[in-house]
Amino acid sequence: MSSSQAEEPQKIYAPIAQFILHPLYRKLPDKTSINDIALIKLRSPVDTANNPLLGTVCLPDKTEDTQHDVYVGQVATACGWGRTVENSYWSGSRALMRVDLPVVSMDYCARQYGLTEGTEGMMCTYSDQGKDACQVKGGLKKMGFLVIKFFWAFQGDSGGPLQLKVNGRWTVIGVTSFGAGCGQFESPGVWTKTAHYVGWIRETISREGGGGGGSGF
């Protein structure tokens, strides 16, 4: 038994049957993405009812998408196994890490990164304490009066959840998308806004035969 197996005797394996990318997903020339969300269908449902260490998390109400900056001012929680030191050659953390991040206006992210497309499906977090998820690595370069954005290489947390307690229930309000490195000054994190895609998520699960007892997605 490997050390990792010894540390996690309750681990389960959930073979993947299919990756379902959003049909309008598109990577832009600057390496950012719009409609940056996908679903993973498992070969068989995971039994959450009989495993006390497993559970599900809620989707937001679609009406939250109609409210501009609905989460602004609240502190959400991100988690993942990504890098804990930027530019590290280390692949990531062996322990699941978490960080609390204030939600700020998407206008701030749009200004910082020059975003002009797809922002209705995004949300923004920023902490001036050097905390962040390690997303797509990148940054801003100032050249005269120009600000040039650049992004490259995944840092390990991309695709992870941004969670918030809504009416007493943990809810995935965002999915890690991109940012400039890990906790850099004036470099906010951009997240896919889950509420914007709730309709697509539910339709896809219904069409592909997920849901029911346990969790098949």
N, C-alpha and C positions, 0 to 999 in steps of 0.2 A: 504494500500500500504506500502510495506516495504521501509526502507530507501534506499536500493540499487535500488529499482524500481524508487523511487523518483529522485535519482541522475542520472538515465539513462532512461529518458522517451522514447528515440528513440530505445531502445534495441529490438532485434528481437530474436525469437527462431527458431533454425534450426535443426529439428529432424534428427538423424543419421540413415541411412539405413544399412550401412555396413562399417566395418573396413577391409582394404585390406593391409595385411602385405607383405613386399617384400618376394618372395619365397625363397631367399637365406639368409634371416635374421638368424643370429645365435648368441647366447649369449655364450661368452667364459668363461672358468673356473674362470678367475679373475673378472668376472661380467661386463667386457666391452662387446661391441657388434660390429658385422660387418654387413654391409648392413642394417644399423639401420634407416630404413625409412618405412613409411606406408602412405596410402591414406585413407581419410574419404569420403565416398559417402553419400550425403544428400538424404533425401526422396524426396525432390523436389528442384529445383533450387532457389537460393536466387536472388531476383530482385535487381540487382545493378544499373540498368539504372534509376530507379525511386526513389532511396534512396541516397541522397547526402552524407550520412555518411558512405556508404559502397563502397568498390571498390575492385579491383583485383590487384594482384602483378604479375610481369612477371617471367617466368622461364628463366634460363640462356640458352645461345646457347650451344648445345652439343659440339661444337668445343672447348669450354673453358676447356673441360675435357682433351683434348689432350695436353694442355700446362701445364707443370709442375709448380706448385706454381703460377698459373696465377694471383692470387689476392694479392700476397705478397707485402707488403708495402702500401697497401690501408687500410683505416679505415672503417669498416663495422658497422652496427647498429643492435644490438640484442634487443628484447623486450619480455616481459612476465609478468606473475603475480606470479612469484616464490618468495621465501623467500628473504628478504633484510638483514637478519642477520643469519649468519651460525650457525647451531646447535640449532636454535630457534624452539620451539614447535609450534610457530605460523604457520598456514597453508600457508600463503602467503600474497601478497599485494592486497589491495582492488582496487588499481589504477594500470593501465597498466604502467609498468616501461620500461625505455630504457637505453642502455649503448652503447657507442662507443668503439669498440675494434680493435686494429691493427691486421691485418692478417700477420702471420709469417709462416716460412717454416714448412711443415708437418714433416720434418726431426727432428725438435725440439721436437714436441709432441711424435714422435716415440722414441726418446732417453729418454725423461723424463718418459715415461710410459712403456718402453720396448715393444713397439708394433712391431709385425713382420708379421701380417696377416691383409689383407683388407685395408691397408692404402691408396691404390689408390682411394678409395671411401670416404676418409676423408680429412678434412682441419683443420687448427690450428690457434688459436688466443691467444694472450697474452698481457696483460698490466701490467707494473711494478708499476702502481698506485693503485693496489688493486681493480681493477674493473673487473667484470666478470658476466656471467650468472650463476645462481645457478643450476648446473647440478647434475649428479649422485655424491653423496658425497663420498669422499675418500681421499687418500693421499699416500705419500711415507714414508716408514720406512727404515732407514739405520741400518743394523745389520752387523757390521764388514765391509767386503768388498762387502756385498750383499745389493742391493736395492730392497725391496719387496714392490710391489704396492698393494693397497687394495681399494675397492670401495664398497659403500653400500648406500641404501636409496636415494630416489629421493628428490630433493630440490625444485621442482615446475616449473622450466623453461624448462625441457626436452621436446623436440618436437617443441619448438618455433623456429621462423625464425631468420636467420642472413641475413640482407639485405644490398644491396649496389646499388648505382645509377650507372647503366651501360648504356652509351649512353643516359643519361638523363631520364632513366626509372628505377624505383625501382624494383630490382630483388632479388629473394630469392636465395642466393648463398649457403646457408648452413642451416642445421637443428640441433638444439641443441642435442648433444649426451651424452658425458660424460666428466668428469674432476675431479679434486681433490678439492672438496668443492667449496667455493665462493671467488674468488679473492686471493687465497693463493700465497705467494711468490714462484716463479719458478714452478707454477702449471698451465700450459696453459689449454685452453678449446679445446676439440675435437668436431668437427662438421661433420655431414654427408655432403659430397660435392654434392650438388644438380645436378650439370652438369653431374656427373657420372651416374645419374639415369634418365636423361631426356627421353631417349628412352623408358624405362620401364614405366615412368609416362604417357607419351603420348599414348603408346600402351594400357595401362590399362584403361585410360579414354575413349579411342575409343571403346574398347571391352565392357566396362560396360555401355556405353551410356551416358557419361557425356559430358560437353561442350555445345555448342549452346548458346541460349540466357540465360543470367544470369549466375549463377555459381552453378553447381551441385556437385562439389568436393571441 
